[in-house]
């Protein structure tokens, strides 16, 4: 009972954070289920690390060697790099299974301590010593931290922005924690991992206040917020409106309309550049903020989006403006979009029938 009480007192804050995050994921209806699964696996791994660390610390105080210390040391050495690996998995939609190989090899080396001291070992007096491969857990952890740096810097170089900035911050924090842990302060690692998971979860969850739930695009609130933050970098505004959504809803039902809006959002996004940002600001209304484009490049962007949407079996009207203030761009882009809609409607009427949408 005293051992359990000691564990709870020493790790109370960590346990509250881990339990709280696990409960939050139970009530979460927004995040992708696979991302929730990865987050929960990481939380359970971190909980295991906290427990195993505490047991190993108590075994370290014994004046004689026991195989239990080998077991819990191996578990701790295996889990630390694996948790950093999971942080990388959390920030990426898909990663090759080959990415797990360093963590798997590290685990094999850690558990080899039952048979050989090539990684680490203990004397009869329970004194720890490191073998030829004793730095493997730290090297593998550094490898996964480096991967965090790479994915974040690549994203920032493409102009992706927010999430990559958060990932870069996590990588820097993990690097500092590794340096501190090198001076016999391993306890900071568990607290750091927990804080990083909480920070990333809160960031991802906050994104849902900025996004449209149907299409995954940024919403109207995000549009006006982004305009305020980046007025000086806007090179143009493209106003986009789906054609015949009402006809599609009335003919095939609202599920077909929702499917069409999602498909159009995907096709529009395929043409957007790294610095462009697409929003759904109304029922069938979309708008794009363009940055760093010439007028000719934005015209080519519209043609690419129009072609993609048409190939998907739908139709949109487009309007572009790159002159004046941001407010003037929006008004002019809307005006030109409605002119394009009227042109499409007139052409369609001349062909004697409504638009043929999927």
C-alpha positions in Angstrom: 0.0 0.0 0.0 2.8 2.4 0.8 4.5 1.6 -2.5 1.3 2.5 -4.4 0.8 5.7 -2.4 4.4 6.7 -3.1 3.8 6.1 -6.8 0.6 8.1 -6.9 2.2 11.1 -5.0 5.3 11.2 -7.2 3.3 10.9 -10.5 0.0 12.6 -9.6 0.2 15.4 -12.1 1.2 13.0 -14.9 -1.5 10.5 -14.1 -4.2 13.3 -14.1 -3.0 14.6 -17.5 -2.9 11.1 -19.0 -6.3 10.1 -17.6 -7.8 13.4 -18.6 -6.6 13.1 -22.2 -7.9 9.5 -22.4 -11.3 10.6 -21.2 -11.4 13.5 -23.6 -10.8 11.1 -26.5 -13.7 9.1 -25.3 -16.1 12.0 -25.8 -14.4 13.3 -29.0 -16.8 13.2 -32.0 -14.7 15.3 -34.3 -11.3 13.7 -34.7 -10.6 11.0 -37.2 -11.1 7.6 -35.5 -7.7 6.3 -36.6 -6.0 9.4 -35.2 -7.9 8.8 -31.9 -6.7 5.2 -31.9 -3.1 6.3 -32.4 -3.4 8.9 -29.7 -4.8 6.4 -27.2 -2.1 3.9 -28.0 0.5 6.6 -27.3 -1.2 7.5 -24.0 -1.2 3.8 -22.9 2.4 3.5 -23.9 3.2 6.6 -21.8 1.3 5.3 -18.9 3.2 2.1 -19.1 6.5 4.1 -19.2 5.5 6.0 -16.1 4.7 2.8 -14.2 7.8 0.9 -15.4 10.1 3.9 -14.6 8.8 4.0 -11.1 9.4 0.3 -10.5 12.8 0.4 -12.1 13.8 3.3 -9.8 12.8 1.3 -6.7 14.7 -1.8 -8.0 17.7 0.4 -8.5 17.9 1.0 -4.8 18.3 -2.7 -4.0 21.8 -3.9 -2.8 21.6 -7.1 -4.9 20.8 -7.9 -8.6 17.5 -9.2 -9.7 16.2 -10.1 -13.2 13.2 -7.9 -12.6 15.4 -4.9 -13.1 16.5 -6.2 -16.5 12.8 -6.6 -17.5 11.8 -3.1 -16.4 14.9 -1.5 -17.8 14.3 -3.1 -21.1 10.7 -2.0 -21.1 11.7 1.6 -20.4 14.5 1.6 -23.1 12.0 0.2 -25.6 9.1 2.6 -24.8 10.9 5.9 -24.9 11.9 5.8 -28.6 8.6 4.1 -29.5 6.6 7.0 -28.0 8.6 9.6 -30.1 7.9 7.4 -33.1 4.2 7.6 -32.2 4.4 11.4 -32.1 5.6 11.3 -35.7 2.8 8.9 -36.6 0.3 11.3 -35.0 1.5 14.2 -37.1 1.4 12.3 -40.4 -1.6 10.8 -42.2 0.5 7.9 -43.6 4.0 6.6 -43.0 5.7 3.5 -44.3 5.9 0.5 -42.0 9.7 0.6 -42.6 9.6 3.6 -40.2 9.0 1.1 -37.3 12.2 -0.9 -37.9 14.5 1.3 -35.7 12.1 1.0 -32.8 11.8 -2.8 -33.3 15.5 -3.3 -33.5 16.0 -1.1 -30.4 13.5 -3.3 -28.5 15.3 -6.5 -29.5 18.7 -5.0 -28.4 17.1 -3.8 -25.1 15.7 -7.3 -24.3 18.9 -9.0 -25.3 20.2 -7.9 -21.8 18.6 -11.2 -20.5 21.3 -13.1 -22.5 24.2 -10.7 -23.1 25.6 -7.4 -21.9 26.1 -6.0 -25.4 23.6 -3.3 -24.6 23.8 -3.0 -20.8 24.1 -5.1 -17.7 24.3 -5.3 -13.9 26.8 -6.5 -11.5 26.0 -8.8 -8.6 25.8 -5.6 -6.4 23.1 -4.2 -8.8 25.5 -1.7 -10.3 24.5 -0.6 -13.9 27.1 -0.7 -16.7 26.7 0.1 -20.4 27.8 -2.2 -23.2 28.9 -1.6 -26.8 25.3 -0.9 -28.0 24.3 0.9 -24.8 23.5 4.1 -26.6 21.0 2.5 -29.0 17.9 3.8 -27.3 19.2 7.4 -27.4 20.3 7.1 -31.0 16.9 5.7 -32.1 15.1 8.4 -30.1 17.3 11.1 -31.7 16.4 9.6 -35.1 12.7 10.0 -34.5 13.2 13.5 -33.2 15.1 14.3 -36.4 12.1 13.0 -38.3 9.9 15.5 -36.5 12.3 18.2 -37.6 12.3 17.0 -41.2 8.5 16.8 -41.6 8.0 20.2 -39.9 10.7 22.0 -41.9 9.5 20.4 -45.2 6.0 21.6 -44.4 7.1 25.1 -43.5 9.2 25.3 -46.7 6.0 24.5 -48.7 4.2 27.2 -46.8 1.8 24.9 -45.0 2.2 26.9 -41.8 0.4 26.2 -38.6 0.6 22.4 -37.9 4.2 22.2 -39.1 5.1 25.1 -36.7 3.5 23.1 -33.8 5.5 20.0 -34.8 8.7 22.0 -35.0 8.0 23.2 -31.5 7.5 19.6 -30.3 10.8 18.6 -31.9 12.7 21.4 -30.2 11.1 20.6 -26.8 12.0 16.9 -27.2 15.6 17.9 -28.1 16.0 20.0 -25.0 14.5 17.3 -22.8 17.0 14.7 -24.2 19.8 17.0 -23.2 18.5 17.5 -19.7 17.9 13.7 -19.3 21.5 13.1 -20.3 22.4 14.7 -16.9 20.6 12.0 -14.9 17.2 13.7 -15.0 15.2 11.0 -16.8 12.0 12.0 -15.0 11.6 15.0 -17.2 11.1 12.8 -20.3 7.8 11.4 -19.1 6.5 14.8 -18.2 7.7 16.2 -21.5 6.0 13.4 -23.6 2.7 14.0 -21.7 2.9 17.8 -22.2 3.6 17.3 -25.9 0.7 14.9 -26.4 -1.6 17.3 -24.6 -0.4 20.3 -26.7 -0.8 18.5 -30.0 -4.3 17.2 -29.0 -5.4 20.6 -28.0 -4.0 22.0 -31.3 -5.8 19.4 -33.5 -9.0 19.8 -31.6 -8.9 23.6 -31.9 -8.7 23.2 -35.7 -12.3 22.0 -35.7 -13.5 25.4 -34.6 -11.9 26.7 -37.8 -13.0 24.1 -40.3 -16.2 23.2 -42.1 -17.3 19.7 -40.9 -18.6 18.5 -44.2 -15.7 19.3 -46.5 -12.8 19.7 -44.1 -12.0 23.1 -45.6 -11.5 26.2 -43.4 -14.8 28.0 -42.6 -16.1 31.6 -42.9 -14.8 32.6 -39.5 -11.3 31.4 -40.5 -11.5 33.3 -43.8 -12.1 36.7 -42.2 -9.5 35.9 -39.4 -6.9 35.0 -42.0 -7.6 38.2 -44.0 -6.9 40.3 -41.0 -3.6 38.6 -40.3 -2.3 38.6 -43.9 -3.7 41.6 -45.8 -0.3 42.6 -47.2 0.4 39.1 -48.7 -2.9 38.6 -50.6 -2.3 38.7 -54.4 -5.8 37.8 -55.3 -9.3 36.5 -54.3 -11.1 33.7 -56.2 -14.8 33.5 -55.6 -16.4 30.0 -56.4 -20.0 28.9 -56.4 -21.3 25.5 -57.2 -24.0 25.4 -60.0 -27.3 23.6 -59.6 -27.0 22.5 -56.0 -30.7 23.1 -55.4 -31.6 21.0 -58.4 -29.3 18.2 -57.2 -30.8 18.3 -53.7 -34.4 18.3 -55.0 -33.8 15.6 -57.5 -31.5 13.1 -55.7 -31.7 14.3 -52.0 -29.4 16.2 -49.7 -27.0 13.3 -49.3 -26.2 13.7 -53.0 -25.7 17.4 -52.5 -23.4 16.8 -49.6 -21.4 14.3 -51.6 -21.1 16.8 -54.4 -19.8 19.6 -52.1 -17.2 17.3 -50.6 -16.1 16.1 -54.1 -15.9 19.7 -55.3 -13.9 20.8 -52.2 -11.4 17.9 -52.9 -11.1 18.9 -56.6 -10.6 22.5 -55.8 -7.9 21.7 -53.2 -6.0 19.5 -55.7 -5.2 22.6 -57.8 -4.4 25.0 -54.9 -0.7 25.9 -54.3 1.1 25.6 -51.0 0.5 29.2 -50.0 -3.2 29.3 -51.2 -6.0 28.7 -48.8 -9.5 27.5 -49.6 -12.6 28.1 -47.6 -16.2 27.1 -47.6 -18.1 30.2 -46.5 -21.7 29.2 -47.2 -23.9 26.4 -48.5 -22.4 26.1 -52.0 -20.0 29.1 -51.8 -16.3 28.8 -51.7 -13.5 31.3 -51.7 -9.8 31.1 -52.1 -7.0 33.5 -50.9 -4.1 33.5 -53.3 -0.6 34.5 -52.3 2.5 35.1 -54.5 0.7 34.6 -57.8 0.6 36.8 -60.9 -2.7 37.4 -62.6 -1.9 34.9 -65.3 -1.0 32.2 -62.8 -4.4 32.8 -61.0 -6.2 32.5 -64.3 -4.4 29.2 -65.0 -5.3 28.1 -61.4 -9.0 28.8 -62.2 -8.8 26.8 -65.4 -7.2 23.9 -63.6 -10.0 24.0 -60.9 -12.7 24.2 -63.5 -11.3 21.2 -65.4 -11.0 19.1 -62.2 -14.5 19.9 -61.1 -15.9 19.1 -64.6 -14.0 15.8 -64.7 -15.6 14.9 -61.4 -19.0 15.5 -62.9 -20.0 18.8 -61.4 -19.9 22.5 -62.4 -18.8 25.7 -60.6 -18.7 29.4 -61.5 -15.5 31.3 -60.8 -14.6 35.0 -60.3 -11.1 36.5 -59.9 -9.9 39.8 -58.7 -6.4 40.9 -57.8 -6.8 44.7 -57.7 -7.5 47.2 -54.9 -8.0 46.5 -51.2 -8.9 43.1 -49.9 -12.6 44.2 -49.5 -12.6 45.5 -53.1 -11.1 42.2 -54.3 -13.9 40.2 -52.6 -16.6 42.4 -54.1 -15.1 42.3 -57.6 -14.5 38.5 -57.4 -18.1 38.0 -56.4 -19.3 40.2 -59.3 -17.3 38.3 -61.8 -18.3 34.9 -60.4 -22.0 35.9 -60.8 -21.2 37.0 -64.4 -19.6 33.6 -65.0 -22.6 31.8 -63.5 -24.9 33.8 -65.8 -22.8 32.8 -68.8 -22.9 29.1 -67.9 -26.6 29.3 -67.3 -27.1 30.9 -70.7 -24.9 28.3 -72.5 -26.8 25.6 -70.7 -30.2 27.0 -71.7 -29.0 27.1 -75.3 -28.3 23.4 -75.1 -31.9 22.8 -74.0 -31.6 21.2 -70.6 -30.4 21.5 -67.0 -26.8 20.7 -66.1 -26.1 17.0 -66.0 -24.6 16.4 -62.6 -23.7 13.1 -60.9 
